[in-house]
Amino acid sequence: MQDGNNFPLQNGLPEGFRGIILQGALASHGQNASGLVILQNYQRHDFTIQLGIFKFFYLVRSVLQPPEFTIVSLLSLKNDLNCTIRDIGSFSLKEKEFSILNFADKKIQADFEGSKEYHLLEISWSPEIIGQTILYFPILVDQFKKAIQNQSASIIISPRNVGKKAIRPIHDILNSPFDGTVNEAYFENKIREYLLLLMVESSKTEEPHIFLTEKEKAQLVELGERLKLDPGGKFPVEVLAKEMNMPVVKFKLAFKQVFGKNIFEFHLDERMKEAHRLLKESHLPTKMVASMTGYNLTTSFITKFREYFGYPPSRIQKKR
């Protein structure tokens, strides 16, 4: 176990850095024999945005400082993350899951597995922005009020999938085409939109819990591995439900219960990951990458890729 706090940070991005750049943010990075930490902070009087990129060769436990405002959304953009916060205890964020927390000036301890790259996005809002938004969601008002009045750290919204609509303003933020005052106004608009959409996701009625036998759980986990290994394959829900010996409704709910997302979202994630990898690591043409990831029409692939990542495949190909 390595201590991630032994990374002295220096200003700026690493030399030759070609990853995500948060427009207008103050950047710092630290690097030693254990790995690399890159932090990009955008701070304004009423909100903050921090993108953390972490890549280690060994298991590293690191303490992350609390943001400016106590109400924070954590979003794992890449890889599953295990965390511990004093007063809360341990919790985990799967990739593409968010949680809203009251930090109450507590620090978060995160465990980063070796040989993996993590992207963690923190957005915190001032009490004014929170108050203006929460008024539209009476079902959430009490839990936010209790959290704000409480001196202890707490989870306001438990980890859940961020959803397609809520991920779009994040892609817009991370791919902002603006700078200066235009970018500042753009970010304000996007973080308000993001908070609103998180509230929409959080106010949805919880789906019923499905009782699953150990055999059924194992079958679903095995199915998940098949989807990962065959991103270009076709997996009709009706056929899979019959294969699992479950009614279609139960199968859909059970799959989402096990994986935190429906089967379409799960397979789309695997398709897009594989497409991104092929575009980055090979010299295959876009048409072939589209075919290998299950798209008969290259135009459909390009459209879906742009929706998912916020930029077209050609952007990756130009960097090769």
N, C-alpha and C positions, 0 to 999 in steps of 0.2 A: 504493500500500500504506500503510495507516494503522497506527499503533502503538496497540494496545488497552490498553497499560499506562499511557497518559496519561489514565486515567479516575479522578480523585480520588473515592473512595467516601464517602458519607455514610450515617449510620444510618437504618434504616427503609426501607419500600417507597415508591416514587414516589407522589405525590399522585394519587388517583383510580385506583390500580392495581386491576384487576379480573381478573387472571390467577390462576394456581395459587398457593395459599398453603400453605406447609409449616408445619403447626400446631406452635407452640412454638419455632420457629427464630428465630435472630438474623438479621435482614435488613439488607442494605445495598444501595445502588445508586449508579450514576454515570452521568452523561449529559453529552454535549457535542455538537458539530456533527456528529460521526461516527455517533452512535447511542446505544444504551442498554445498560447492564449491570445485572442484578439478581441478587444472590446471597442465598440463604437457607440458613443453616447450623444444623444440629441436632447438638449434640455431647454425648456422654456418655463416661464413662471407658472404655467398651469398644466403642464404635462411633461413627461419624459419618455424617451424611447431608448432602449439599449439592446443592441444586437451583440450577443456573445458567441464566439466561435472557439470551440475547444477541441484539441486533438492531442491525445496522449498515447504513448507507447505502452504504458502500464496502467493498472487501476489507480486512479487518482481521486482523492477526496479533497474538495476545495470549498472554501467558505466564500459565498458571494455577498457583497454588501447590499443592504436594503436600499431601495431607490428613494427619490426625493419625497414622494407622497406615499401614504401607507396603503392605499387601495391599489392593487397591482394585478395585472393579468400576466400569467406565465404561459408561454406557448412554445412547445417543443417542435421546432420546424424540421429537425433531423435527429432521428434515433430516440429510443426510450430513455427516460432519465429518472433515477431514483433520488429523492430529496429528503432532508430532515430539517424541520424548523422547530426551535424551542417553543413550547406551549402547544404545538400541533402534533409533533411526532413525525413518523415517516409517511410519505406518500409518493406516488409515482405518476409520471406523465408519459403516456405513450406518444409516439410520433404523431403529429397533427392533433394533439389534444391540448386544451387550455384549462386553466383553473384561475379563479379570481380569489385573491387572498387579502387579508388584512395583515400586513407585516408587523405593525406595531413596533417598529424600529428593531425588530429581531433580524438576525442573519440567517441565511439559508445555506445549509451544507449539502452539497451535491456530489454524487459519486459518478465519475466518468470512467467507463470501461476502456481498457487499452485497445489500440488499433481501430478505434471508431472516431468519427468526427461528429461533434454535436453542434447544432445551431439552436440557441435559446433566445427567444425574444421576450423582453419585459417592457410593458407599457404601463405607466402609472398616471393617474388623473388627479387633478385637484378636487377638493370637496365640492367646489362650485360646479364643475363639469359632471361629477357623479350625481349631484342633486338635481341638475337640470334634466338628466337622462332618466333617472330612476322613477321620476314622477309618472312616466308613461307605463310603468310596470308595477301596479299595486301589489301583485303577488310577491314581489321581491323586496318591497320597501322595508318591511320589518327586519328581515335578516341583514340588510345593509345597515340599518340604523343600529342594531345590536352590535354589529361588528365595529362600527365607527366609535361607539360609546365604550366598547370593551378595551381595556388596556393590554389584553393578551392577544397574541397572534392567533388567527383563526382562518379556516377555509370557508369563504362565503359561498362560492360555487365549486362543487366537487369536479374533479377532472372529467371532461367529456369532449367528444369530437368537435372540432371547431366549425365544421360545416363548410360547404362550398361558398356560400354567400359571404360568410365572415372572413374567409381566407383571402378574398379578392382585395379588400383595402390593404391587407398586409403585403400582398404582391405589389400593389401600387406604391406603397411606402418604400419598399426595398428596391424598386425600379423607377424611382422618381426621375423624370426628365428635366426637372427644374433646379434652380439654385437661388440663393439669396432670399429676398422677401417673398417671392412667389412660392418657393419651396416651403417656407414657414407657414403660409396660408394653406398650402396644399396638405401639409402634414396635419394641421389643426382639423381640417375637414375630414381627413381620413381616420384620425384617431377617434373622432366623435362618431363617425359612421361605424367604425369597428366596435366601439363600446355599445352602440345601439344594437348591432347585430348579435353581439354576445348576450345581451339582455334578452333578445328574442329567443336565442338558443336555450338560455337558462330558464326561461319561463314556460317552456314546453312541458306538458305533462309527462312524467316518467312512464316509460313502457313497463308492462308487467314483467315480473321476474319469472323465468321459465325454469322449472325443475328439470335438471339433466342428470342422467346416470353417468357414472364414470366412463362407461363404454361410449355413450353419446358424446361426452366431452372429448374423449380421445379421437373419435371419428371426425369431429369438427376440426380439431387441431391438425389431424392428418390432411384434411381437405385444405386447410389454410396453407400447408406446405406444398400441396399440389398446385395451388393457384400461384404461389411464388415461383415454382419451378417452370411453370408454363404460362408466362404472361401473355402470350399470343393465342392461347387456347380459347375455346368457346365452352361456357359452363352455364347452360340453361337452368334456372332455378327449379323448375318442375322436375327435371331429370335428377338434379342433386338431392332434392327433397325425397324422391322415391328411393334413391340410392341410400340415403340415411334412414329410410323407413320412418319418415316423419311427415305429417301434413305440411303443406307449403307454408301456412301461416306460422306454425311452430318453428319450422326450419329457419325462416327469415328472422324471427325474434331470437332464436337460439344462437344463430350466427353472430348477430349484432351484440348479444350479451357476452359472448366469448371474446370477440375481437374489437368491440367498441365502435364498429362501423358496419354498414350493410355490405352484402357480398359484392355489389357493383362498385362501391367506393373502395373496398379492399382490393379488388382486382384491378381497378383503375390505378390505384397507388403503385401496384407492382408493375403494371404496363408502363407507366410514366417513368418509374425508377430505371427500368431496363432500357427504355428508349433513351433516357438521358445518358446512361452509361455507354450505350452503343455509339451515340453521337459524339461523346467525349473521347472514348478510347479506341474507336475504329475509324476507318475512312469510308465506311459504307454510305451510299447515297441515301437521302431522306426516304425515297420510295421503298427501298429495301428495309430500312428500319421500321417504317410504317407497317409493312407486311409481316415482319418478324414479331411485332407487338400486337397483331390482330386486327389491323386496319386495312380494308380492301381499297379504300380511297386515300391517296396521299393528302388530299385537301382536308379530309375529315381528321386525319392524324394531326396535321399542322394546326387546325383550329382547336382541337382538344388540348394539344401540347401548350399552345399559347394561353388558353383558359386556365390550365393547371399551374403553369410556372410563371405566367405573366410576361413571357417573351417567346419568340419563335425559335424553332430548331436551328435556324441559320445563325443565330447568335452564338451558339456553342460551336458550330462548325468553323466560324471565323476565328475562334480562339485556338484551334488546333494547330 
